């Protein structure tokens, strides 16, 4: 009588990025999932992959979409004026297509006065990605970084942003775009994995 939640199967799909987790997901997790009474997952996309990879009965897997709570009492979201920045929220890693964001920003930088704001977990990794993207010094100077922001500050930043970018290479769900939409921020996401389902 166990219920198991599995958010995604990314370590199986991207072995080169998850060498330590791959064997656990590939060999051991399937045994536990098949023994569970129900398996919960946050998207139909993930359900389909779990069913295919682990050969689990369709009826055993239940989808419950994630939600975002941006109900900070002190923030009146519709009244916040948009400011001149584009925002990304999430981990700074290859899977999130950070270099794609940087190169896209370089293309539009001359046409707009907006800055590019990253809210993430590792400024050093971001600086490495900026170096690899070969951005002009002028463009690089307009890229900002914040870490360890509170939920309240994140809500304010999302609410005031002109645009939220999330061109991830793969998502089992993708919570940051939901948070951005809940803050009234226009969102651009990749047309892959679960993102069309979640943001459509």
N, C-alpha and C positions, 0 to 999 in steps of 0.2 A: 504493500500500500504506500508506495513512495511516488512523489511528484518531483520531477527534475526539470529545472529551467536551463535551457541552453540558448545563449544569445545569438551565436553565429558559429560557423565552422571555418573561420578564417585560417587557423593553423594548418588545416588539411589542404586548403586551396592555395595558400602561399607558403609552402614549406620553407623556402629560402629565407623568409623573414621571421619564421617562428620555429627554428631548429629544435629548441628545447621542448616546445609544446606539441610538436607534430606527432611524436610517437604515442603520447598520451591520448590525443584526439583520435588517432588512426586505430590504435590497438585496444585501449582500455575503455574509452568512453562509450563505445558502441555496446559493450556488455552491460554497463549500467543503464543505458537508455532502453535497451530491449527488456530489461527486468522491471523497469518502472511502470507503474500503472498508467501515468500520463506524463507526457513531455510538453512543457510550455516553451513557446518561442515567440518573439515579438513581430514576426512578419511572415507572410505566406511564402515569400521567397526563401527564407530560412527553413520553413517547414518542408518545402519541396526538396531542398538539399539534404536535410536531415533524413528524410524518408529514403532518398536515393542512395546516400552514402552508407547509412546504417541499416537499411532494409527493415524499416519499422512500419508497422501498420498505420495507414493514414489516419484512422479513427483515434489512434493513441496520441497523436500530436495535436495540441490545441494552440491556436494563435491568440495572443493578447497583446495588442499594440501598446507600446510605451506612451506615456504622456509627459507633458512639461508643466511645471508649476511656476508660473511667473507672476504670482498674485501678491507681490510685495505691496503692502498697504500704503506705503509712503510714495509710491510711484504711480502717477496718472499717465499711463502709456500713450493714449491718444493725444495728450497735450504736449508731449515732448517734441521739440523742433528737430528736424533732421539736420545733421552736420556733415561736413565734407570729408567723410572717411568711409572706406570699404572695410569690412571686418571678416575675419576667419576665427572660429573658436574650435579648438581641438588639439590633439597631440601633434607634435612636429615630427613626422616620420614619413618614410617613402610611400606607405599605403595611402596617405592622405593627399598625395599629389601636390606637395608644397611648391615644388619647382614649377609645376604647371600654373599655379597661382601667380608666382613671381614673373614668369614669362608673359602671361596675359596682362599683368599690370604694366609691364614695360611697354607693351603694344599701345595701351590706351593712355599712358602717363602724360603724354604731350597734349592730349585733347581735353583732359579734365584736371581740376585743381585738387582732387581728392588725395588723401594719404591712404596707405594700406596698413591696417592694424591687425596684428596677430595676438590672440589670447591663447597661450599655450603653456607647455611644460618645460621647454628647454631652449633658451635663447642661443646657446652655443650652436645647437643643431640648425637653428634658423639661419645664423650667420654663415654656417658652412653651406647651406643651400643657396643663400644669396651669392656667395662666392662662385659656386658651381654654375649658377644661372647666367653668369657674365653680365650682370646688370650695369648700366651706366652709373657713375657716382651720383648723378643728379636724381636718378630713380631710387637708388639705394637709400639716399638721405630721407626719402618720404615713406620709408617702411619703419613702422613702430612695433614695439613688443611690450606686452604686459603679462606677468604671471601672478599666480596666487590671488586672483581677484575674488572678492566675495560674490555670492549669488546676487546680492542687491546691485553691486557695481556692474556685474555682467549684464543684468537686466537693463540697466540704464544705458550701457554701451550699445547693446543690441537695439534698443528702442530708438536711439539717436542716429544709428548708422544709416547711410544711404543705401547700402547693399550688403548682403551676407553671401559669401562664397564658400562652397563646399564641393569641389570637384574631385571627390574621393575616388580611388580606383576600385574600392569595394566596401560595402556596408551591409551588415546583417540587419540593421535597423537605421541608425543615423539620427541620434537625438538632437545634436546642435541645430539642424535646420528646423526642427519642430519648435525648439526654444525661440529661434529667431522669428518664425512666423507668429508665435504667440505674442511676441513683442511688436508686431506690426512692421517688421523689417522685410523688404523684398528679398527673395532668396533665389540663388542660382545653384543648382546641384548637377552632378553627373547623371547621365541617362543610362545607369547600369545598376546591377544587383537589386537591392530593395528600394533604392531611392525613388524611382518613378511611383512605386506603390505608396510609399510613406508621404511623399510631397505632392503627389498628383492631385 
